[in-house]
Amino acid sequence: MVHRHANALRRALRTTVGILPASALLCFAITVHAVDTPQARLLDTFSDPGLWTATGTDDISTSMRTIDGKTGKGLCLDFNFNGVSGAATLHRTLPIVFPADYALSFDVRGTMAPNDLQMKLIDASGDNVWWYRREAFQPDNAWQTITAGKRAIVSAWGPAKDRTLRQTNALEFTVYAGHGGKGELCVSDLQLTPLPDTSVPKQPVPTDISASTPLMQRAQRAPRGLYPRGISGEQSYWTLVGVDGGAAHSALMSEDGAVEVGKGGWSIEPMLFDGRSTIDWATVKTSQWLLDGYLPIPTVRWQANSLSLEATTFASGSPNEPRLFLRYQLRNDGEKPRTLTMALLVRPFQVNPPTQFLNMTAGISPIHDLEWSGHALRVNHSLQIVPLQQPGSFVASPHGAITLPEQLASGAHPQIESSNDGSLHDDSLHDDSGFAQGALLYKVTVPPRGSITLGLVVPNLDGAGRQQTLVLPKDTQHWLQQQYDLATVAWREKLDRVTLQLPPSQQAIADTARSALAQILMSRDGVALQPGTRSYARTWVRDGAMMSEALLRSGHADAAGDFVRWYAPHQFHTGKVPCCVDARGSDPVPENDSQGELIFAIAQWWRYSHDRAGLEKLWPHVERTVAYMDALRNSERSSTNQTGVRRSLYGLMPASISHEGYSTKPEHSYWDDFWSLIGYDDAVQLATALGKTDEAAKYATSRDQFQTDFKASILLAMQQHRIDYLPGSAELGDFDATSSTIALSPGDAMDWLPPNLLPQTFERYWLGFLARRDGSTPWTDYTPYEVRTIASFVRLGWRDRVPQLLAFFFEGRRPATWNQWAEVVGHDPRQPHFVGDMPHAWIASDFMRSAYDMFAYERDADHALVLAAGIPPAWLTGKGVGIERLRTPYGELSYTLHENGTKLELQIKSGLGIPPGGFALPWPYPGKPPATALLNGKPMTWHNNEIIIRALPATLSIKRPR
């Protein structure tokens, strides 16, 4: 599967051809101009506005008018973003042949909020696009000339392997939403000027992003440990620290103990100085853990012989005004006292390393100003660090040839130093370079077999951008423990609503499931579900739908309901569901899975909450979405798609870039179609639940017609590509089992696809998985969305393969004891590469749903709750397995399953309704089940290798094989 970060990067940059955001007023004037060189060629006089069209993406209004330019006529585009994201565009057919070297120039003027100005050049196929971009562009009322040379016009997207710009067929001027609003932009004198061909052989582009600044180059030459691991050219790992809903103010803690205090912010890093010896992350043995094995309160431990340092980080407070706490426990296990200097360094480094490039600039977070008051340290005139114990001194140093840690290790005094004897206060340091560093210094003597504790608190800015008022109590040690206990209690209540009982050797599954829930809650921005807090700090309906299901099953129906009530009103007036919503508004990029995902999210919330009044309010969104889906699929039920190779496209959802592999060129993705079919089916159920019989019948007709077309497409695509597996798209016949998982969960396509198709597809995946795991197939990295294949194997009845999948994927948690996956897992743990957000909340939800499915899932065919279908027989010995309070549409499910002597015993507690299909227990052992089993003392027979239970409480006793 193509990495999702590549898709997201293209999606973040891409706007569809002919599109522009409607929150500015755009005027283009192109006139004939005298030029210095006779080779310059005027491309358009703009005297004929009929050659141009003005368009806007969904809900963006545009209009076009002529104006006077510098020396001739020009063209104006008025646009209004109307509170959504997207683009407003002027488009015309304009064939251009480009010389070996050239410059395109145009004059601009106007008024608008900062938005992206784009000039796009499109080839005859419409698939390949080059562009020139100016981000956050604001024109003046006076004309200014913009010149884009050959090197400034770059490939935007397209399937062509040769991305050299030689000939294009159309040109666009686009304003893409930044701040939105209204405005006016005028363009004059669009000219193409051939230039002498001075091209030189291309130099290789450095793949190590960390070498992009002199400071990072210095870090890679410095002794290991002097700079953070991620700055020094090694892959580093980290975890998220925050409060439920507080993504915007979340912190990161590195595996080595540094803490990034806020998104894209500077960090606090511990170091110890024992005389002239430095104790840092590179000189110690490090280990990591979470409190109780799963709570999002991480600790990093340094062990240096008999000396250890434990750094713990946690947050408390509201999502908008959290407080970050850092606790350092220094312990001496030796027989003699140890006197050391502990430095808590404030450094201009993010924990997010420089290889993290998507949607942010990672690596460096400039520190220009440090101000020490004697009681608190203010950084960049903004956030304060408040020590809970008075440091012996504060020192600071501007950027220089010798770093602050080196100065401290040598015993030299930094350029600025203040001691806390009452005589020096309000010391400050300014560094134009942004590489100022400071340190709170504590000279401590740790008794033998004893320890000392130091603490810091970083109050966040309030809603008005002011520092929170913090009055420390006299007993700061006791207060720090109180805050720690309060955070612990709050997280236990949120994460312990569902508990998994497993053998001790499998406890990591239960711990990781609860940690994954915390990761989802911490990654959300208020009620908006997000897959991450840095690279992916946006809300996709796709991610949100999958995370909503995990939240519902774990007892957080309120969070799922808040999400759908927030997201649904972002729907466009056409009924189109935006693929993504962020601060700019609804994103218009067409991703045709979005419609089905919104209906699915609404339907799942309804099934678990049974909130009829809430569903009534959301119903208009369901109606509009289904109408839009009907329009989409009918657009592909055309005569063009009735014959030839295009026959496999008939009746599908149109091509889109929602699937991770189709960002370069939109394809007819079966991912979109499975989600659309899910949406149709859920719409029928919702209409039925509300007593809307006419709508239910109408939607059922659409569903059945779409399913017929969809199935025919799959069979034709398999025939055309001569394959025996479910392809990812109709055109390509590509194999992508991670995408195809949707056919099983939540798609339940086993009921209408050819009976052997999905088993054949996942058997192919399994053989490839084994080859990769065992090393016979080389691999560099993978995306842990693959963990959702566990749920597919459970539904296929392949429980014996589940432990091998778990073992492989669990090796990709880094650090393992932090119970998390990044979006990309590399084969070489220390090779620097883009990893996406860590942890990644969508992947966390994939694991949660797979883990819960191992214990219970609802079978669509008969709406039975299937129990323990993913539990290997080896786990049933001793206390066996169990689950407490798993939320289902029928109530809270609690059961235990274990071997008792010669029998296997299942006990299901009462307290939930009986599903229409009852509770199904599949035979967990190889071979055939015994003839009968005893249910509450009465004989029961097996049907299709399973027992169906239709009354609670229930005790099922089965003779197990020897």
Secondary structure, 3 states (H helix, E strand, C coil): CCCHHHHHHHHHHCCCCCCECCCCEEEEECCCCCCCCCCCEECCCCCCHHHCEEEECCCCEEEEEEEECCCCEEEEEEEECCCCCCEEEEEEEEEEECCCCEEEEEEEEEEECCEEEEEEEECCCCCCEEEEEEEEECCCCCCEEEEEEHHHCEEEECCCCCCCCCEEEEEEEEEECCCCCEEEEEEEEEEEEECCCCCCCCCCCCCCHHHHCHHHHHHHHCCCCCCCCCCCCCCCCEEEECCCCEHHHCEEEECCCCEECCCCCCEEEEEEEECCEEECCCCCEEEEEEECCCEEEEEEEEEECCEEEEEEEEEEECCCCEEEEEEEEEEECCCCCEEEEEEEEEECECCCCCCCCCCCCCCECCECEEEECCCCEEECCCCEEEECCCCCEEEEECCCCCCHHHHHHHCCCCCEEEECCCCCCCEEEECCCCECEEEEEEEEEECCCEEEEEEEEEECECCCCCECCCCCCCCHHHHHHHHHHHHHHHHHHHHCCCEEECCHHHHHHHHHHHHHHHHHHHHCECCECCCCCCCCCCEEHHHHHHHHHHHHHCCCHHHHHHHHHHHHHHCCCCCCCCCEEECCEECCCCCCCHHHHHHHHHHHHHHHHCCHHHHHHHHHHHHHHHHHHHHHHHHCCCHHHCCHHHHHHCCCCCCECCCCCCCCCCECEHHHHHHHHHHHHHHHHHHHHCCCHHHHHHHHHHHHHHHHHHHHHHHHHHHHHCCCCCECECCCCCECHHHHHHHCCCCCHHHCCCCCHHHHHHHHHHHHHHHHHCCCCCCCEECHHHHHHHHHHHHHCCHHHHHHHHHHHHHCCCCHHHCCCCCCEECCCCCCCCCCCCCCHHHHHHHHHHHHHHHEEEECCCCEEEECCCCCHHHHCCCCEEEEEEEECCEEEEEEEEEECCEEEEEECCCECCCCCCEEEECCCCCCCCCEEEECCEEEECECCEEEECCCCEEEEEECCC
